[in-house]
């Protein structure tokens, strides 16, 4: 089945205000730049966004925060975005801060069709509020629910018309799990190829999970924080 759409605007056109989105990436690494820009142009709001973090103030998910399109962020890290911090502290933005391993596992459980799991992470902290607690092997664990989304939006290095995806190195991050946990999965790729041009051994996400795919353009691939060592 040919799953190719013409561009980002076509891929996201039926996303509606109030829906829940998963967006791949880790910091600014491997984020779906084209789709995020298209969401800003689409103008949908009251979105719940599930992502490791919210980018920086003028790039990544930060541009949706600037335009007040995000109602709630489900994240593990918020340290590089001043506008995120301002909106959270002022009460304008709902924030569900989730331990990074727990966030990854909740998404993976949704991908696997497992409704819940137990983890010791967060026990004895505010994260435990309202959650079922059980003891296993003398250690207390919290029950965490699998995390689904209306749309999962990821960016891969290469994909074919059938939706098979290949990621490069650290760009796999949350994306390979997110691609399997959305009701509808959208993939933007740097290189769109014909079926058969990707070896089965290379496939990170099988096309059965992907509903729409397009070749992106003009990727900036920014570095969130560049650290260098000065000469002594």
C-alpha positions as CSV (number, residue, x, y, z in Angstrom):
1,X,0.0,0.0,0.0
2,X,1.4,3.4,-1.0
3,X,1.3,5.6,2.1
4,X,3.0,8.6,0.6
5,X,1.5,12.1,1.1
6,X,2.8,15.2,-0.6
7,X,4.1,17.2,2.4
8,X,3.8,18.0,6.1
9,X,0.7,20.1,5.7
10,X,-1.1,17.1,4.0
11,X,0.1,14.7,6.6
12,X,-1.2,16.7,9.6
13,X,-4.3,18.3,8.1
14,X,-6.8,16.2,10.0
15,X,-5.2,16.7,13.5
16,X,-7.8,18.5,15.6
17,X,-7.7,20.8,18.6
18,X,-7.7,18.9,21.9
19,X,-6.0,15.8,20.6
20,X,-3.0,14.0,22.1
21,X,0.2,13.8,20.1
22,X,3.4,11.9,20.5
23,X,6.4,13.6,19.0
24,X,9.7,11.8,18.6
25,X,13.1,13.2,19.4
26,X,15.5,13.6,22.3
27,X,16.3,17.3,22.9
28,X,16.6,18.5,19.3
29,X,17.9,15.2,18.0
30,X,15.6,13.5,15.5
31,X,12.6,15.8,15.9
32,X,10.0,16.0,13.2
33,X,10.8,19.5,12.2
34,X,8.5,19.7,9.2
35,X,5.4,18.4,11.0
36,X,5.9,20.7,14.0
37,X,6.1,23.7,11.6
38,X,3.0,22.5,9.8
39,X,1.1,22.2,13.1
40,X,1.9,25.8,13.9
41,X,0.5,26.8,10.5
42,X,-2.6,24.6,11.0
43,X,-3.4,26.5,14.2
44,X,-4.8,23.7,16.2
45,X,-4.7,24.3,20.0
46,X,-5.3,22.7,23.4
47,X,-2.9,19.9,22.4
48,X,-1.5,17.4,24.8
49,X,2.1,16.7,23.6
50,X,4.1,13.7,24.8
51,X,7.8,14.2,24.1
52,X,11.0,13.8,26.1
53,X,11.2,17.6,26.3
54,X,9.8,20.7,24.6
55,X,12.8,21.8,22.5
56,X,14.1,25.3,22.9
57,X,12.3,28.6,22.9
58,X,12.5,29.2,19.1
59,X,12.8,25.6,17.7
60,X,11.2,22.2,18.0
61,X,8.1,22.1,20.2
62,X,9.1,25.5,21.6
63,X,7.4,27.2,18.7
64,X,4.1,25.6,19.6
65,X,4.5,26.8,23.1
66,X,5.2,30.3,21.9
67,X,1.9,30.3,19.9
68,X,0.0,28.9,22.9
69,X,-1.1,25.8,21.0
70,X,-0.1,23.3,23.8
71,X,-2.4,22.8,26.8
72,X,-0.4,20.0,28.4
73,X,3.2,18.6,28.2
74,X,4.0,15.1,29.2
75,X,7.8,15.1,29.5
76,X,11.0,14.1,31.3
77,X,13.1,17.2,31.0
78,X,12.2,20.9,30.8
79,X,15.6,22.6,31.4
80,X,16.4,24.3,28.1
81,X,13.1,26.1,27.4
82,X,12.5,29.4,29.3
83,X,9.0,29.8,27.9
84,X,8.1,26.3,29.0
85,X,9.3,27.2,32.5
86,X,7.4,30.5,32.5
87,X,4.1,28.9,31.4
88,X,4.5,26.1,33.9
89,X,5.2,28.3,36.9
90,X,2.4,30.7,35.9
91,X,-0.2,27.9,35.6
92,X,-0.8,28.5,31.9
93,X,0.6,25.0,31.0
94,X,-0.2,21.7,32.5
95,X,2.9,19.6,33.0
96,X,3.1,15.9,33.8
97,X,6.8,15.3,34.6
98,X,7.6,11.6,34.2
99,X,10.9,9.8,34.9
100,X,12.6,9.2,31.6
101,X,12.7,5.4,31.9
102,X,9.1,5.3,33.0
103,X,8.1,7.5,30.0
104,X,9.9,5.3,27.5
105,X,8.4,2.2,29.1
106,X,4.8,3.5,29.1
107,X,5.1,4.2,25.4
108,X,6.7,0.8,24.7
109,X,3.9,-0.9,26.7
110,X,1.3,0.8,24.5
111,X,3.2,-0.4,21.5
112,X,3.2,-3.9,22.8
113,X,-0.5,-3.9,23.8
114,X,0.3,-4.2,27.5
115,X,-2.0,-2.0,29.6
116,X,0.1,-1.4,32.7
117,X,3.4,-2.4,34.5
118,X,5.1,-1.9,37.9
119,X,8.2,0.1,38.5
120,X,10.1,1.3,41.6
121,X,10.9,4.6,39.9
122,X,9.1,7.5,41.7
123,X,8.0,5.6,44.8
124,X,8.0,7.9,47.8
125,X,7.8,11.0,45.7
126,X,5.0,13.2,44.4
127,X,4.9,11.0,41.3
128,X,3.4,8.3,43.4
129,X,0.3,10.3,44.3
130,X,-2.9,8.4,43.4
131,X,-1.1,5.3,42.0
132,X,-1.5,1.7,43.0
133,X,1.5,0.5,45.0
134,X,2.6,-3.2,45.4
135,X,5.6,-4.8,46.9
136,X,7.8,-7.2,44.9
137,X,10.8,-8.9,46.4
138,X,10.8,-6.5,49.3
139,X,10.7,-3.4,47.2
140,X,7.8,-1.1,46.6
141,X,6.6,-0.4,43.0
142,X,4.1,1.9,41.4
143,X,1.7,0.8,38.8
144,X,2.1,2.9,35.6
145,X,-0.3,2.9,32.7
146,X,0.6,2.4,29.1
147,X,0.6,5.7,27.1
148,X,-1.3,6.0,23.8
149,X,-1.8,9.0,21.5
150,X,-4.2,10.0,18.8
151,X,-1.2,10.7,16.5
152,X,2.4,9.7,16.7
153,X,4.7,11.9,14.7
154,X,8.3,10.8,14.0
155,X,11.2,11.6,11.8
156,X,13.4,8.9,10.3
157,X,16.5,9.0,8.1
158,X,15.0,6.8,5.4
159,X,11.7,5.3,4.5
160,X,9.9,3.6,1.6
161,X,6.4,4.1,0.1
162,X,5.1,1.2,2.3
163,X,6.2,3.0,5.5
164,X,9.2,1.0,6.5
165,X,11.5,3.2,8.4
166,X,15.3,3.3,9.1
167,X,16.7,5.6,11.8
168,X,20.3,6.6,12.2
169,X,22.1,6.1,15.5
170,X,20.7,8.2,18.4
171,X,17.7,9.4,16.3
172,X,16.0,6.2,17.2
173,X,15.5,7.5,20.8
174,X,11.8,7.5,21.6
175,X,10.7,7.4,18.0
176,X,10.8,3.7,17.3
177,X,8.4,3.1,20.2
178,X,6.2,6.1,19.5
179,X,5.7,5.0,16.0
180,X,3.9,1.9,17.3
181,X,1.8,3.6,20.0
182,X,-0.3,6.1,18.0
183,X,-3.7,5.5,16.5
184,X,-2.3,7.2,13.4
185,X,1.4,7.4,12.8
186,X,3.0,10.0,10.6
187,X,6.6,9.7,9.5
188,X,8.7,12.4,7.8
189,X,12.0,11.1,6.3
190,X,15.1,12.6,4.8
191,X,15.2,10.0,2.0
192,X,12.1,8.4,0.5
193,X,12.9,5.3,-1.6
194,X,11.1,2.6,-3.4
195,X,10.0,-0.7,-1.8
196,X,12.8,-3.2,-2.0
197,X,15.6,-0.5,-1.6
198,X,15.7,-1.1,2.2
199,X,17.0,-4.4,3.4
200,X,14.7,-6.1,5.9
201,X,17.7,-6.3,8.2
202,X,17.8,-2.5,8.2
203,X,14.2,-1.8,9.2
204,X,13.7,-0.3,12.6
205,X,9.9,0.2,12.3
206,X,7.9,-1.9,10.0
207,X,5.5,-0.2,7.6
208,X,2.5,-1.9,9.2
209,X,2.7,0.7,12.0
210,X,3.0,3.7,9.7
211,X,-0.1,5.4,8.0
212,X,1.5,8.4,6.3
213,X,5.0,9.1,5.1
214,X,6.6,12.0,3.2
215,X,10.0,13.3,2.3
216,X,10.9,16.3,4.5
217,X,13.0,19.3,3.5
218,X,15.3,22.0,4.8
219,X,16.3,20.3,8.0
220,X,18.2,22.5,10.4
221,X,19.3,19.7,12.7
222,X,20.2,22.1,15.5
223,X,22.3,21.1,18.5
224,X,20.5,21.9,21.7
225,X,23.6,22.7,23.7
226,X,27.1,22.8,22.2
227,X,29.9,22.2,24.7
228,X,33.5,22.5,23.8
229,X,36.7,22.5,25.8
230,X,38.9,25.6,25.7
231,X,42.6,25.1,25.1
232,X,44.6,25.4,28.2
